[in-house]
Amino acid sequence: MSRERKHSLAIAGHRTSVSLEEPFWAALKEIAGQERRTLAALVADVDSRRGEANLSSALRLHVLAHYQRLAGRS
């Protein structure tokens, strides 16, 4: 299993760090590219909708939901 990797980025005008495994970072970059937006913009969007959930968990769930939609399972 891949280790978590910490990334720092700006969300809504403040800096934050998010730890995710490399396959999730790669998937988020791919999703952002497909949507023609930056990784920071994608993360900010997920952040704005996550409620009380941990941001790292919300990002993992976003990746899962994206690929489930592509597979026709949602």
C-alpha positions in Angstrom: 0.0 0.0 0.0 1.3 3.5 -0.8 2.2 5.9 2.0 0.4 9.1 2.5 1.9 12.2 1.0 1.3 15.7 2.4 0.5 18.6 0.0 0.1 22.2 0.9 -2.3 24.4 -1.1 -4.4 27.4 -0.8 -8.2 27.0 -0.3 -10.5 30.0 0.0 -7.6 32.3 0.7 -5.8 30.2 3.4 -3.1 27.6 3.3 -3.8 24.1 4.3 -2.1 20.7 4.2 -3.8 17.5 3.0 -2.3 14.0 3.3 -3.4 11.4 0.8 -1.9 8.3 -0.8 -0.2 8.9 -4.1 -2.8 7.1 -6.2 -5.4 9.5 -4.8 -3.3 12.5 -5.7 -2.8 11.1 -9.2 -6.6 10.6 -9.6 -7.4 14.1 -8.4 -4.9 15.6 -10.9 -6.5 13.5 -13.6 -10.0 14.5 -12.6 -9.0 18.2 -12.5 -7.5 17.9 -15.9 -10.6 16.3 -17.3 -12.6 19.1 -15.9 -10.2 21.7 -17.2 -9.5 23.2 -13.8 -6.6 23.4 -11.3 -6.1 20.8 -8.6 -6.5 23.7 -6.1 -9.9 24.6 -7.6 -11.1 21.0 -7.4 -10.0 20.6 -3.8 -11.7 23.9 -2.9 -14.9 22.7 -4.5 -14.8 19.4 -2.4 -13.9 21.4 0.7 -16.9 23.7 0.2 -19.3 20.7 0.2 -17.7 18.4 2.8 -19.5 19.6 5.9 -17.9 18.2 9.0 -16.0 15.5 7.2 -12.2 15.4 7.2 -10.9 17.0 4.0 -8.7 14.0 3.2 -11.6 11.6 3.6 -13.8 13.9 1.5 -11.2 13.9 -1.3 -11.0 10.1 -1.3 -14.8 9.8 -1.5 -14.8 12.3 -4.3 -12.4 10.2 -6.3 -14.4 7.0 -5.6 -17.7 8.7 -6.6 -16.0 10.0 -9.8 -14.9 6.6 -10.9 -18.1 4.9 -9.9 -20.0 7.4 -12.2 -17.6 6.5 -15.0 -18.3 2.9 -14.4 -22.1 3.5 -14.4 -22.5 2.5 -10.8 -24.0 5.6 -9.2 
